Structures are given as structure tokens and as C-alpha cells.
Amino acid sequence: MSLPDSSARWLVTGAAGQLGRSLLAIAADRGIEAVGCTHAELDVADPAAVRAALDRIEPGVVLNAAAFTQVDLCEQETEAALRVNAHAPGVLAEACRDRGQPTLLVHVSTEYVFSGETPRPIPEDADTAPLSAYGRGKLAGEQAVRDSGAEHLIARTQWLFGPGPNFVRTILAAAGRGQALRVVEDQIGRPTWSRSLAEGLVSAVRGGLRGTLHLACEGVCSWYDLAREIVREGAARGLTGTVGVDPIPTREMPRPAVRPAYAVLALDRSRAAGIHMPHWRDALAAYLDEERSARGG
Ligand SMILES: NC(=O)c1ccc[n+]([C@@H]2O[C@H](COP(=O)([O-])OP(=O)(O)OC[C@H]3O[C@@H](n4cnc5c(N)ncnc54)[C@H](OP(=O)(O)O)[C@@H]3O)[C@@H](O)[C@H]2O)c1
């Protein structure tokens, strides 16, 4: 089957989420015709609804930004999480595969498919070993896409911040209340702006990449490093006050879902493909500038 051309229409699922919103904004900038479907408009786990949407919208690219992303809740609401994270990617992939015209599925996954036990960046073909229900569900979703025979790109990313609830907004709000912060210093990753991810995904699709791809901002830090930077840069923009941030080990903040400790995605494949992601500090600064503008600052 031939490839969708660069003028192909995109369908973005989970369109009200962080990545969904960023993708629709980037698509408009890049001259891509993109149709967004929110959860209320399209339940990606419903095969009949998915097939009807594909028939109606006739996309060349389906970008699945829908997911159950509340990692701790996944431990409790296992069935609901699996429906979206494990089952729905297969539903989308089979619907794309069965269409009469080339339809690429771009599916977004996570560093939680890895255990993060080794302090080295993780390449795409590393062994997976999820530690949580969220990670197991997302891994099953990846596998369903691979097994479907659909033309696909699975993009794993991590530590997203964008237009929605996220760690940056949580820290800004807590610091704004004058609350001293205790933040884990022994989980390491790559904070990634959803806008940068959206730009990277457009480049990856236009570059014809297929298979599995790691896509995240450059640079590596702990949640503690990130929190300090958010407070410093947020205060400099009048978005929050200045508060102390103390480092703590993960064992002092137990959560229902076990997090990978060193889940740094290796970026060699995306770099070699010419996809240049910004450093997380630059992405964070640009994001905070946007947050200030949105608040009329
Ligand atoms: N956030 C992160 O730090 C992070 C890190 C690594 C990877 N990822 C992956 O990146 C992708 C995008 O994440 P995000 O942060 O943009 O997520 P998000 O902001 O939580 O957005 C997810 C969207 O999916 C929608 N959704 C949930 N169930 C659905 C269903 N059955 N049908 C259609 N839509 C449904 C949600 O709608 P409702 O809220 O109305 O249910 C929400 O709008 C996901 O695949 C996620 O696993 C995220």
C-alpha cells in the first residue's frame, strides 16, 4: 500500500488533552488539515464509532492522543484504563488497516513500558518491563498496534507539560499558595513540552518514519531539578511566588503506581532522522511565557 501523502488529512483523537490540543495548534501552523475529535465526540475503544469516524473524515493519518493518563488511578480502575490504553489502540489500528486507502496510525506511548533500572538512556528496541498497571496497559496497546498489520508509528514520550493538568501547573499553584515543596530527586527523565512533541510528530510523519520512535525534549533532570526551575522561572515571570524546594527520595513519597527510576528515552533515532527537539529548559521557558500571556501578563 502506498504512503499517505503530505497533504493527507489528519484525525486527532483525544483532542481536548494536552497533546491533542498542541497537535491541532501545530497542524494549523504547518498547513495540515486536521480534524480533532474529543472523548465526547469519539470513544476510541468503540469499534463501530471509530469506523464511522474514519468513513466520515477520511484521514490519511490518525493520531491517537487519547489515553487514560492518571497513572495512580490505573492501579484501581484497571478495567477502565485497559479499555483505553490497551484495547483502543488495536481498535484504531484494525480500522486503519481495513480501510481501502493508505491510513497511517500514529500512536503515542510512554517510558512507563520500561523498568528504568539501568542508568543509561533507553533505545527503542530495549526490553520492556513495566512496573505499573498504566505501563502494562500502554505496552499492551503498543503490541496491539504492532500485531494488527496496520501501517504505524509508535512514538514513546515522557513527562509531558502543555495545555492541561500537569506537574508544571501543580508546582506553580503550590508555590503560589506559599507552600514549601518536597520533590523526589531520584526519578530522572526528560520533561517534554506537548508543543515540541507535536512538532516532532509532524516531522516524523513527513519524514516517513515507521515502527517505534522515542521523542522527548533534550536534556535530563530529576523532578526536584524541574520543580526548582519551575519556581525560579515562574517567579521571574510573576506566575508564582518564591518558595523553598527540598529534595526527597521516592521512598518518602510512596504512590500507588511504581515509577521507573531512570526512564530516560534515548533520542538517537529521532536525532539521526533530523528531528531536533529543544532542551527542556528552553521548552519550559517558552511554555511559561505562553502561560503568562494566557493570564494576560
Ligand atoms: N502526560 C504525560 O506525562 C505523558 C507521558 C508519557 C506519555 N504520555 C502519553 O501521551 C499521550 C497524550 O497524553 P496527554 O498528557 O496529552 O493526555 P491527557 O491530557 O490526559 O489527554 C488524554 C485525552 O484522552 C481522552 N480520552 C480518555 N479516554 C478516551 C476514550 N475512550 N476515547 C477518546 N478519548 C479519550 C481524555 O478525555 P477525558 O479527560 O474526557 O476522559 C483526554 O482528553 C497519551 O498516550 C499518554 O499515554 C503522556
The ligand as an SDF file (V2000), in Angstrom:
LIG
                    3D

 48 52  0  0  0  0  0  0  0  0999 V2000
    1.1330   13.1870   30.3640 N   0  0  0  0  0  0  0  0  0  0  0  0
    2.3370   12.6280   30.3770 C   0  0  0  0  0  0  0  0  0  0  0  0
    3.2070   12.9670   31.1900 O   0  0  0  0  0  0  0  0  0  0  0  0
    2.6810   11.5360   29.3950 C   0  0  0  0  0  0  0  0  0  0  0  0
    3.9250   10.9280   29.4670 C   0  0  0  0  0  0  0  0  0  0  0  0
    4.2420    9.9110   28.5570 C   0  0  0  0  0  0  0  0  0  0  0  0
    3.3320    9.5500   27.5940 C   0  0  0  0  0  0  0  0  0  0  0  0
    2.1240   10.1430   27.5480 N   0  0  0  0  0  0  0  0  0  0  0  0
    1.1860    9.7040   26.5210 C   0  0  0  0  0  0  0  0  0  0  0  0
    0.9640   10.8080   25.6640 O   0  0  0  0  0  0  0  0  0  0  0  0
   -0.3710   10.7680   25.1620 C   0  0  0  0  0  0  0  0  0  0  0  0
   -1.0460   12.1080   25.3900 C   0  0  0  0  0  0  0  0  0  0  0  0
   -1.0180   12.3990   26.7880 O   0  0  0  0  0  0  0  0  0  0  0  0
   -1.6750   13.7270   27.3620 P   0  0  0  0  0  0  0  0  0  0  0  0
   -0.8480   14.1750   28.5040 O   0  0  0  0  0  0  0  0  0  0  0  0
   -1.9760   14.6550   26.2460 O   0  0  0  0  0  0  0  0  0  0  0  0
   -3.0410   13.1180   27.9440 O   0  0  0  0  0  0  0  0  0  0  0  0
   -4.2890   13.9020   28.5370 P   0  0  0  0  0  0  0  0  0  0  0  0
   -4.0350   15.3570   28.6180 O   0  0  0  0  0  0  0  0  0  0  0  0
   -4.7190   13.1430   29.7460 O   0  0  0  0  0  0  0  0  0  0  0  0
   -5.3760   13.6910   27.3880 O   0  0  0  0  0  0  0  0  0  0  0  0
   -5.9000   12.4360   27.1070 C   0  0  0  0  0  0  0  0  0  0  0  0
   -7.2380   12.6560   26.4470 C   0  0  0  0  0  0  0  0  0  0  0  0
   -7.7720   11.3700   26.0990 O   0  0  0  0  0  0  0  0  0  0  0  0
   -9.1670   11.4450   26.3190 C   0  0  0  0  0  0  0  0  0  0  0  0
   -9.7360   10.1060   26.4490 N   0  0  0  0  0  0  0  0  0  0  0  0
   -9.7500    9.2740   27.5110 C   0  0  0  0  0  0  0  0  0  0  0  0
  -10.4330    8.1550   27.2150 N   0  0  0  0  0  0  0  0  0  0  0  0
  -10.8530    8.2740   25.9330 C   0  0  0  0  0  0  0  0  0  0  0  0
  -11.6100    7.4660   25.0570 C   0  0  0  0  0  0  0  0  0  0  0  0
  -12.0920    6.2560   25.4350 N   0  0  0  0  0  0  0  0  0  0  0  0
  -11.8560    7.9130   23.8150 N   0  0  0  0  0  0  0  0  0  0  0  0
  -11.3970    9.1100   23.4180 C   0  0  0  0  0  0  0  0  0  0  0  0
  -10.6840    9.9470   24.1840 N   0  0  0  0  0  0  0  0  0  0  0  0
  -10.4240    9.5150   25.4400 C   0  0  0  0  0  0  0  0  0  0  0  0
   -9.3070   12.2410   27.5950 C   0  0  0  0  0  0  0  0  0  0  0  0
  -10.6030   12.7620   27.7070 O   0  0  0  0  0  0  0  0  0  0  0  0
  -11.3360   12.7910   29.1290 P   0  0  0  0  0  0  0  0  0  0  0  0
  -10.4300   13.5320   30.0600 O   0  0  0  0  0  0  0  0  0  0  0  0
  -12.6150   13.4890   28.8340 O   0  0  0  0  0  0  0  0  0  0  0  0
  -11.5190   11.3660   29.5330 O   0  0  0  0  0  0  0  0  0  0  0  0
   -8.2700   13.3460   27.3670 C   0  0  0  0  0  0  0  0  0  0  0  0
   -8.8210   14.4590   26.7010 O   0  0  0  0  0  0  0  0  0  0  0  0
   -1.0290    9.5730   25.8420 C   0  0  0  0  0  0  0  0  0  0  0  0
   -0.9530    8.4660   25.0000 O   0  0  0  0  0  0  0  0  0  0  0  0
   -0.1720    9.3250   27.0540 C   0  0  0  0  0  0  0  0  0  0  0  0
   -0.2220    7.9650   27.4610 O   0  0  0  0  0  0  0  0  0  0  0  0
    1.7750   11.1320   28.4180 C   0  0  0  0  0  0  0  0  0  0  0  0
  1  2  1  0
  2  3  2  0
  2  4  1  0
  4  5  1  0
  4 48  2  0
  5  6  2  0
  6  7  1  0
  7  8  2  0
  8  9  1  0
  8 48  1  0
  9 10  1  0
  9 46  1  0
 10 11  1  0
 11 12  1  0
 11 44  1  0
 12 13  1  0
 13 14  1  0
 14 15  2  0
 14 16  1  0
 14 17  1  0
 17 18  1  0
 18 19  2  0
 18 20  1  0
 18 21  1  0
 21 22  1  0
 22 23  1  0
 23 24  1  0
 23 42  1  0
 24 25  1  0
 25 26  1  0
 25 36  1  0
 26 27  1  0
 26 35  1  0
 27 28  2  0
 28 29  1  0
 29 30  1  0
 29 35  2  0
 30 31  1  0
 30 32  2  0
 32 33  1  0
 33 34  2  0
 34 35  1  0
 36 37  1  0
 36 42  1  0
 37 38  1  0
 38 39  2  0
 38 40  1  0
 38 41  1  0
 42 43  1  0
 44 45  1  0
 44 46  1  0
 46 47  1  0
M  CHG  2   8   1  16  -1
M  END
$$$$
